[in-house]
Amino acid sequence: MVTPRHLSGSSASHVYGLATPEPRDLPYSEAERVSWRGWYLLGVVGIHLTEIDGKLHLSVDKFLPQPMLLMTQGGGEMWLALDPDIRVSAPTAGAPAERIRLQFGDMPIVALRSEGRR
């Protein structure tokens, strides 16, 4: 799905001769899936990274209730398959991530892991 923000960003990149990265769908390692999946809190809003058929999915209470596929770009960054302007980054694989960074267009947000739900 191409959004107006994506179109305007693509148009600006074309006009100014800037390279626009193409979304990739690299395989997740087991360590990445284990360290990133979980429940995170942004204030009172729950952000969920769940694993479905070996792929991570993002859902956000009240805003994005159905899990949406995340495509891993490498280096701890994932893009929402339907809207590459929505990005999630997490530390490199290892211990469970204590926080994730969400990027909604130009707005970065940090959510903290919660042990309350999974």
Backbone as a chain_set.jsonl record, in Angstrom:
{"seq": "MVTPRHLSGSSASHVYGLATPEPRDLPYSEAERVSWRGWYLLGVVGIHLTEIDGKLHLSVDKFLPQPMLLMTQGGGEMWLALDPDIRVSAPTAGAPAERIRLQFGDMPIVALRSEGRR", "coords": {"N": [[0.853, -1.168, 0.0], [0.627, 2.136, -0.882], [1.16, 5.142, 0.657], [0.028, 8.607, 1.087], [2.113, 10.056, 2.344], [4.284, 8.456, 1.714], [4.283, 8.701, -1.069], [4.769, 11.497, -1.343], [7.282, 11.667, -0.143], [8.73, 9.999, -1.875], [8.47, 11.432, -4.244], [9.809, 13.842, -3.593], [12.347, 12.821, -3.138], [12.977, 11.948, -5.702], [12.954, 14.38, -7.166], [15.075, 15.748, -5.942], [17.118, 14.037, -6.433], [17.749, 12.044, -4.614], [18.545, 8.899, -3.219], [16.14, 6.386, -2.715], [15.488, 3.987, -0.357], [14.77, 0.596, -1.076], [12.284, -1.55, 0.212], [13.235, -4.476, 1.949], [12.989, -7.987, 2.573], [14.373, -9.644, 4.619], [15.511, -12.736, 6.091], [14.581, -13.54, 9.453], [16.61, -14.141, 12.266], [16.596, -16.779, 14.688], [17.386, -15.809, 17.176], [16.829, -13.063, 16.908], [14.014, -13.051, 16.642], [13.275, -14.128, 19.137], [14.376, -12.248, 20.924], [13.069, -9.849, 20.301], [10.262, -10.232, 20.224], [7.329, -9.636, 22.125], [5.648, -7.672, 24.663], [5.211, -4.259, 24.784], [5.16, -1.018, 26.321], [3.8, 2.163, 25.723], [3.266, 4.727, 27.397], [0.021, 4.27, 28.295], [-0.633, 2.664, 26.24], [-0.52, -0.409, 24.63], [1.964, -2.1, 22.814], [2.57, -4.584, 20.582], [4.75, -7.142, 19.655], [4.55, -9.852, 17.876], [5.01, -13.299, 16.981], [4.283, -14.919, 14.032], [4.053, -17.679, 12.095], [6.899, -17.727, 11.902], [7.557, -15.091, 11.347], [7.767, -11.689, 12.387], [5.202, -9.615, 13.713], [3.422, -6.556, 14.042], [1.278, -4.998, 16.342], [-0.892, -2.503, 17.667], [-2.509, -1.399, 20.458], [-5.846, -0.3, 20.093], [-5.187, 1.29, 17.858], [-3.957, -0.12, 15.786], [-5.157, -2.851, 15.658], [-5.113, -5.442, 14.488], [-2.596, -7.851, 13.891], [0.151, -6.845, 11.955], [2.341, -7.545, 9.291], [5.857, -7.367, 9.691], [8.752, -6.466, 7.933], [12.042, -7.462, 7.957], [14.889, -5.411, 7.768], [17.477, -5.692, 8.286], [20.247, -5.105, 10.526], [18.819, -4.603, 12.87], [16.469, -3.266, 12.2], [13.077, -2.971, 11.232], [10.419, -2.833, 8.872], [7.033, -1.883, 8.42], [5.111, -3.946, 6.423], [2.933, -3.025, 4.861], [3.19, -0.29, 4.95], [5.959, 1.365, 4.566], [6.796, 3.649, 5.889], [6.309, 3.326, 8.514], [8.233, 2.201, 10.997], [10.189, -0.072, 12.941], [12.662, -0.368, 15.33], [15.123, -2.216, 17.047], [17.437, -3.255, 19.585], [20.391, -5.136, 18.668], [20.193, -8.69, 18.233], [19.921, -10.882, 21.043], [19.808, -10.757, 24.439], [16.452, -10.32, 25.78], [14.897, -7.531, 24.294], [14.861, -4.434, 25.882], [13.647, -2.136, 25.165], [11.949, -0.692, 22.367], [12.137, 1.169, 19.354], [9.883, 3.107, 17.672], [9.006, 4.42, 14.535], [6.979, 6.653, 13.157], [6.515, 7.894, 10.298], [7.782, 11.027, 10.495], [7.926, 10.99, 13.222], [9.494, 9.883, 16.019], [9.248, 7.325, 18.515], [9.675, 5.855, 21.698], [9.181, 2.768, 23.192], [8.76, 0.834, 26.127], [9.664, -2.4, 27.326], [7.246, -4.547, 28.77], [6.39, -6.635, 31.418], [3.897, -7.385, 31.974], [2.0, -8.472, 30.109], [1.977, -10.849, 27.439]], "CA": [[0.0, 0.0, 0.0], [1.393, 3.373, -0.958], [0.469, 6.197, 1.387], [0.378, 9.955, 0.62], [3.43, 10.428, 2.871], [5.259, 7.705, 0.934], [4.341, 9.344, -2.387], [5.432, 12.801, -1.263], [8.694, 11.4, 0.116], [9.312, 9.465, -3.097], [8.547, 12.536, -5.208], [10.884, 14.741, -3.169], [13.613, 12.124, -3.362], [13.21, 11.957, -7.143], [13.272, 15.754, -7.572], [16.394, 16.131, -5.437], [18.099, 13.023, -6.795], [18.127, 11.243, -3.45], [18.214, 7.477, -3.32], [15.122, 5.907, -1.781], [15.739, 2.563, -0.131], [13.701, -0.342, -1.373], [12.069, -2.474, 1.326], [13.712, -5.847, 1.801], [12.367, -8.925, 3.507], [15.435, -10.566, 4.985], [15.055, -13.7, 7.099], [14.867, -13.285, 10.868], [17.283, -15.231, 12.979], [15.853, -17.199, 15.885], [17.753, -14.894, 18.261], [16.087, -11.813, 16.707], [12.603, -13.274, 16.967], [13.142, -14.329, 20.583], [14.7, -11.041, 21.692], [12.176, -8.726, 20.013], [8.829, -10.452, 20.447], [6.9, -9.321, 23.476], [4.676, -6.599, 24.874], [5.877, -3.014, 25.158], [4.221, 0.033, 26.694], [4.011, 3.565, 25.406], [2.242, 5.261, 28.293], [-0.956, 3.219, 28.583], [-0.901, 1.952, 24.989], [0.271, -1.614, 24.442], [2.531, -2.364, 21.5], [2.834, -6.017, 20.606], [5.522, -7.779, 18.594], [4.223, -11.27, 17.975], [5.553, -14.137, 15.915], [3.301, -15.735, 13.325], [4.729, -18.419, 11.019], [8.311, -17.373, 11.809], [7.723, -13.669, 11.007], [7.269, -10.782, 13.422], [4.063, -8.775, 13.358], [3.187, -5.428, 14.937], [-0.079, -4.512, 16.601], [-0.909, -1.407, 18.631], [-3.849, -1.294, 21.047], [-6.794, 0.721, 19.643], [-4.8, 1.973, 16.622], [-3.631, -1.137, 14.793], [-5.462, -4.032, 16.467], [-4.764, -6.685, 13.804], [-1.153, -7.945, 13.669], [0.584, -6.51, 10.602], [3.657, -8.103, 9.009], [7.062, -6.546, 9.678], [9.821, -6.999, 7.095], [13.319, -7.067, 8.526], [15.784, -4.737, 6.834], [18.831, -5.932, 8.77], [20.741, -4.109, 11.47], [17.859, -4.314, 13.931], [15.373, -2.419, 11.732], [11.971, -3.629, 10.543], [9.443, -1.92, 8.275], [5.701, -2.441, 8.248], [5.0, -4.349, 5.022], [1.946, -2.209, 4.153], [3.553, 1.131, 4.986], [7.361, 1.434, 4.982], [7.045, 4.818, 6.731], [6.199, 2.869, 9.893], [9.426, 1.379, 11.208], [10.487, -0.498, 14.305], [14.05, -0.792, 15.491], [15.422, -2.811, 18.347], [18.855, -3.589, 19.678], [20.747, -6.384, 18.009], [19.689, -9.888, 18.904], [20.606, -11.319, 22.253], [18.857, -10.754, 25.545], [15.215, -9.642, 25.397], [14.994, -6.073, 24.122], [14.208, -3.675, 26.953], [12.89, -1.056, 24.523], [11.942, -0.629, 20.911], [11.911, 2.518, 18.818], [8.946, 3.134, 16.558], [9.097, 5.632, 13.725], [5.764, 6.869, 12.379], [6.888, 9.03, 9.465], [8.823, 11.851, 11.114], [7.744, 10.999, 14.67], [10.069, 8.732, 16.717], [8.659, 7.004, 19.814], [10.328, 4.732, 22.367], [8.297, 2.0, 24.059], [9.515, -0.006, 27.052], [9.133, -3.753, 27.52], [6.415, -4.765, 29.951], [6.237, -8.051, 31.773], [2.491, -7.58, 32.322], [1.306, -9.341, 29.143], [2.792, -11.337, 26.32]], "C": [[0.9, 1.234, 0.0], [0.568, 4.466, -0.297], [0.83, 7.559, 0.805], [1.758, 10.392, 1.1], [4.524, 9.738, 2.058], [5.414, 8.33, -0.449], [5.079, 10.667, -2.337], [6.918, 12.627, -0.992], [9.396, 10.882, -1.118], [9.47, 10.558, -4.135], [9.679, 13.479, -4.866], [12.237, 14.105, -3.415], [13.977, 12.14, -4.841], [13.646, 13.346, -7.62], [14.686, 16.131, -7.153], [17.474, 15.087, -5.717], [18.588, 12.178, -5.634], [17.717, 9.79, -3.666], [17.143, 7.131, -2.293], [15.33, 4.411, -1.589], [14.515, 1.726, -0.465], [13.524, -1.267, -0.18], [12.611, -3.86, 0.975], [12.922, -6.717, 2.766], [13.385, -10.015, 3.817], [14.916, -11.571, 6.013], [15.442, -13.247, 8.508], [15.683, -14.441, 11.402], [16.402, -15.599, 14.174], [16.129, -16.247, 17.037], [17.003, -13.561, 18.128], [14.629, -11.991, 17.111], [12.401, -13.386, 18.468], [13.378, -13.022, 21.33], [13.69, -9.922, 21.468], [10.716, -8.99, 20.34], [8.501, -10.19, 21.918], [5.924, -8.167, 23.473], [5.427, -5.397, 25.41], [4.81, -1.977, 25.481], [4.723, 1.398, 26.254], [2.926, 4.296, 26.185], [1.303, 4.136, 28.667], [-1.28, 2.382, 27.35], [0.045, 0.756, 24.867], [0.705, -1.769, 22.999], [3.025, -3.797, 21.529], [3.676, -6.421, 19.4], [5.32, -9.272, 18.777], [4.812, -12.013, 16.786], [4.437, -14.99, 15.334], [4.03, -16.372, 12.143], [6.169, -17.966, 10.811], [8.595, -15.933, 11.443], [7.154, -12.827, 12.141], [6.17, -9.897, 12.862], [3.89, -7.708, 14.44], [1.698, -5.201, 15.103], [0.018, -3.475, 17.712], [-2.337, -1.27, 19.133], [-4.596, -0.092, 20.484], [-6.436, 1.378, 18.312], [-4.547, 0.999, 15.478], [-3.869, -2.496, 15.453], [-5.094, -5.364, 15.811], [-3.256, -6.738, 13.571], [-0.806, -7.737, 12.197], [2.039, -6.953, 10.433], [4.75, -7.041, 9.026], [8.106, -7.23, 8.803], [11.147, -6.53, 7.668], [14.234, -6.528, 7.436], [17.244, -4.997, 7.185], [19.227, -4.84, 9.752], [19.757, -3.717, 12.55], [16.705, -3.435, 13.511], [14.36, -3.245, 10.954], [11.019, -2.559, 10.016], [8.11, -2.63, 8.188], [5.505, -2.732, 6.764], [4.032, -3.454, 4.242], [2.278, -0.727, 4.119], [4.99, 1.273, 5.479], [7.729, 2.692, 5.766], [6.876, 4.488, 8.211], [7.305, 1.847, 10.107], [9.602, 1.07, 12.682], [11.963, -0.862, 14.335], [14.248, -1.263, 16.923], [16.913, -3.1, 18.385], [19.148, -4.895, 18.944], [20.319, -7.56, 18.868], [20.547, -10.261, 20.103], [19.58, -11.446, 23.352], [17.568, -10.069, 25.096], [15.393, -8.12, 25.359], [14.23, -5.379, 25.238], [13.347, -2.55, 26.388], [12.947, -1.24, 23.027], [11.685, 0.818, 20.518], [10.978, 2.385, 17.627], [9.092, 4.462, 15.845], [7.833, 5.686, 12.88], [6.022, 8.093, 11.52], [8.03, 9.777, 10.107], [8.798, 11.805, 12.64], [8.349, 9.746, 15.319], [9.458, 8.573, 18.111], [9.43, 5.824, 20.399], [9.315, 4.079, 23.303], [9.149, 1.027, 24.875], [8.845, -1.359, 27.227], [8.337, -3.819, 28.817], [6.306, -6.254, 30.19], [4.776, -8.394, 32.046], [1.747, -8.526, 31.412], [2.293, -9.777, 28.091], [1.908, -11.829, 25.237]], "O": [[1.827, 1.338, 0.804], [-0.59, 4.684, -0.655], [1.832, 7.673, 0.099], [2.499, 11.028, 0.35], [5.554, 10.337, 1.748], [6.529, 8.476, -0.949], [5.923, 10.939, -3.191], [7.735, 13.36, -1.548], [10.53, 11.27, -1.395], [10.483, 10.615, -4.831], [10.437, 13.88, -5.75], [13.171, 14.776, -3.852], [15.14, 12.323, -5.198], [14.598, 13.469, -8.39], [15.415, 16.762, -7.918], [18.616, 15.242, -5.285], [19.703, 11.657, -5.66], [16.662, 9.507, -4.233], [17.232, 7.538, -1.135], [15.346, 3.655, -2.561], [13.38, 2.103, -0.173], [14.513, -1.728, 0.39], [12.461, -4.34, -0.148], [12.262, -6.21, 3.673], [13.275, -11.147, 3.346], [13.965, -11.271, 6.734], [16.497, -12.649, 8.716], [15.463, -15.592, 11.025], [15.564, -14.807, 14.607], [15.22, -15.908, 17.795], [16.584, -12.991, 19.136], [14.078, -11.167, 17.842], [11.463, -12.807, 19.016], [12.652, -12.717, 22.276], [13.473, -9.114, 22.371], [9.995, -8.06, 20.701], [9.289, -10.483, 22.817], [5.438, -7.74, 22.426], [6.186, -5.504, 26.373], [3.69, -2.051, 24.975], [5.899, 1.733, 26.394], [1.807, 4.466, 25.699], [1.719, 3.155, 29.283], [-2.118, 1.483, 27.416], [1.261, 0.901, 24.988], [-0.09, -1.59, 22.076], [3.808, -4.176, 22.4], [3.35, -6.082, 18.263], [5.849, -9.877, 19.709], [5.074, -11.433, 15.733], [3.736, -15.695, 16.06], [4.565, -15.665, 11.288], [6.618, -17.832, 9.673], [9.754, -15.569, 11.244], [6.174, -13.212, 12.779], [6.201, -9.489, 11.701], [4.183, -7.947, 15.612], [0.945, -5.209, 14.129], [0.887, -3.551, 18.58], [-3.263, -1.055, 18.351], [-4.045, 1.006, 20.405], [-7.31, 1.977, 17.686], [-4.892, 1.279, 14.33], [-2.919, -3.211, 15.772], [-4.792, -6.326, 16.517], [-2.683, -5.757, 13.096], [-1.387, -8.365, 11.311], [2.863, -6.757, 11.326], [4.596, -5.961, 8.456], [8.32, -8.437, 8.917], [11.357, -5.33, 7.847], [14.344, -7.093, 6.347], [18.145, -4.569, 6.463], [18.608, -3.777, 9.796], [19.842, -2.617, 13.095], [16.01, -2.895, 14.372], [14.715, -4.094, 10.137], [10.838, -1.512, 10.638], [8.051, -3.829, 7.918], [5.714, -1.85, 5.931], [4.286, -3.153, 3.075], [1.696, 0.016, 3.328], [5.223, 1.298, 6.687], [8.852, 2.801, 6.259], [7.257, 5.283, 9.069], [7.32, 0.78, 9.494], [9.212, 1.85, 13.551], [12.451, -1.581, 13.464], [13.624, -0.771, 17.863], [17.568, -3.179, 17.346], [18.234, -5.662, 18.641], [20.113, -7.429, 20.074], [21.745, -9.981, 20.148], [18.591, -12.165, 23.208], [17.586, -9.312, 24.125], [15.961, -7.518, 26.27], [13.074, -5.71, 25.503], [12.428, -2.07, 27.052], [13.865, -1.858, 22.489], [11.084, 1.584, 21.271], [11.255, 1.638, 16.689], [9.28, 5.503, 16.476], [7.641, 4.859, 11.989], [5.777, 9.217, 11.959], [9.127, 9.238, 10.254], [9.571, 12.511, 13.287], [7.786, 8.659, 15.189], [9.186, 9.558, 18.797], [9.796, 4.898, 19.674], [8.672, 4.755, 24.107], [10.129, 0.472, 24.378], [7.619, -1.458, 27.27], [8.711, -3.221, 29.826], [6.148, -7.035, 29.251], [4.447, -9.549, 32.318], [0.933, -9.317, 31.888], [3.325, -9.139, 27.886], [2.395, -12.283, 24.202]]}, "num_chains": 1, "name": "protein.A"}
